[in-house]
Amino acid sequence: MLSAEDLTFAYADGDPIVAEWTTTFEAGTTTAITGPSGCGKSTLLYLLGLMLQPSAGHVMLRGTPVDALRDAERARLRAHTFGFVFQDAALDATRTVLDNVIETALYRRQSRHEAIQTAYELLERFGVEIREAHRPGQISGGQAQRIALCRAMLADPPVFLADEPTGNLDPATSETVIQALRDRAADGACVVVATHDPAVVEACDRRIRLGAAS
Ligand SMILES: Nc1ncnc2c1ncn2[C@@H]1O[C@H](COP(=O)(O)OP(=O)(O)OP(=O)(O)O)[C@@H](O)[C@H]1O
């Protein structure tokens, strides 16, 4: 489904954070990316999710290189193929919680009515008990994280990339999130999670540990 071929990336004028990195992520599996803080887990997810362009090497989707597509094509792929949960949730502070959850689905031209119904189901599943009119400034970090997860899940993407999705959650809520990630993989998605959480690592089918200079 998704692979990296000799993937290399350095931030401006820095040493490579990712160097000649090759692996394949199969559909229907969960992979945990682990390693010490600063080793490049988020950077790798941004590369796999086409939010950063590699300095060398490729990101391949179903065998086709997708890292060097034009911006509009990459944006379309990101909306239709990738679900991304950012470490800091990255919600739009100017919009309501509900609008945040359904925004990608609307971009994909899903009907608003359908998107809202599924959004409610997801919010309930993840135990987010907030009024839909609330804005991100009025909710907790853990709620924001689960709302970001709902937004990514609503689009039902074949590739699901999550950066520390349980970072702000209590163990019971973390378990719900872990089960949801496993369910996505059972439905055929390729799930890749950057995490420090031993419970997430334990629950994944595969573990990849990045070193300090991976
Ligand atoms: N935009 C940026 N510009 C320059 N350097 C950056 C940028 N973003 C991250 N870095 C650096 O790249 C390295 C890898 O960062 P990254 O966030 O990928 O690590 P991480 O493994 O996800 O860390 P953590 O576990 O703390 O989230 C770090 O040294 C970081 O300081």
The ligand as an SDF file (V2000), in Angstrom:
LIG
                    3D

 31 33  0  0  0  0  0  0  0  0999 V2000
   10.4700   22.6370   11.0470 N   0  0  0  0  0  0  0  0  0  0  0  0
   11.6550   22.2270   11.5200 C   0  0  0  0  0  0  0  0  0  0  0  0
   12.7890   22.8770   11.1940 N   0  0  0  0  0  0  0  0  0  0  0  0
   13.9970   22.4580   11.6280 C   0  0  0  0  0  0  0  0  0  0  0  0
   14.1700   21.3780   12.4240 N   0  0  0  0  0  0  0  0  0  0  0  0
   13.0660   20.7000   12.7920 C   0  0  0  0  0  0  0  0  0  0  0  0
   11.7620   21.0680   12.3470 C   0  0  0  0  0  0  0  0  0  0  0  0
   10.8720   20.1960   12.8610 N   0  0  0  0  0  0  0  0  0  0  0  0
   11.5810   19.3090   13.5780 C   0  0  0  0  0  0  0  0  0  0  0  0
   12.8900   19.6090   13.5370 N   0  0  0  0  0  0  0  0  0  0  0  0
   13.9840   18.8510   14.1740 C   0  0  0  0  0  0  0  0  0  0  0  0
   14.0320   17.5710   13.5730 O   0  0  0  0  0  0  0  0  0  0  0  0
   14.3030   16.5670   14.5600 C   0  0  0  0  0  0  0  0  0  0  0  0
   13.2200   15.5070   14.5140 C   0  0  0  0  0  0  0  0  0  0  0  0
   12.0170   16.0890   14.9710 O   0  0  0  0  0  0  0  0  0  0  0  0
   10.6690   15.2480   15.0340 P   0  0  0  0  0  0  0  0  0  0  0  0
    9.5990   16.1540   15.5090 O   0  0  0  0  0  0  0  0  0  0  0  0
   10.4710   14.5420   13.7470 O   0  0  0  0  0  0  0  0  0  0  0  0
   11.0550   14.1570   16.1630 O   0  0  0  0  0  0  0  0  0  0  0  0
   10.1100   13.1610   16.9750 P   0  0  0  0  0  0  0  0  0  0  0  0
   10.8290   11.8660   17.0180 O   0  0  0  0  0  0  0  0  0  0  0  0
    8.7370   13.1410   16.3990 O   0  0  0  0  0  0  0  0  0  0  0  0
   10.0900   13.8180   18.4110 O   0  0  0  0  0  0  0  0  0  0  0  0
    8.9800   13.7160   19.5980 P   0  0  0  0  0  0  0  0  0  0  0  0
    8.9870   12.2830   20.0580 O   0  0  0  0  0  0  0  0  0  0  0  0
    9.5300   14.6290   20.6470 O   0  0  0  0  0  0  0  0  0  0  0  0
    7.6730   14.1540   19.0450 O   0  0  0  0  0  0  0  0  0  0  0  0
   14.4400   17.3040   15.8910 C   0  0  0  0  0  0  0  0  0  0  0  0
   15.8060   17.5120   16.1430 O   0  0  0  0  0  0  0  0  0  0  0  0
   13.7200   18.6140   15.6410 C   0  0  0  0  0  0  0  0  0  0  0  0
   14.2760   19.6380   16.4310 O   0  0  0  0  0  0  0  0  0  0  0  0
  1  2  1  0
  2  3  1  0
  2  7  2  0
  3  4  2  0
  4  5  1  0
  5  6  2  0
  6  7  1  0
  6 10  1  0
  7  8  1  0
  8  9  2  0
  9 10  1  0
 10 11  1  0
 11 12  1  0
 11 30  1  0
 12 13  1  0
 13 14  1  0
 13 28  1  0
 14 15  1  0
 15 16  1  0
 16 17  2  0
 16 18  1  0
 16 19  1  0
 19 20  1  0
 20 21  2  0
 20 22  1  0
 20 23  1  0
 23 24  1  0
 24 25  2  0
 24 26  1  0
 24 27  1  0
 28 29  1  0
 28 30  1  0
 30 31  1  0
M  END
$$$$
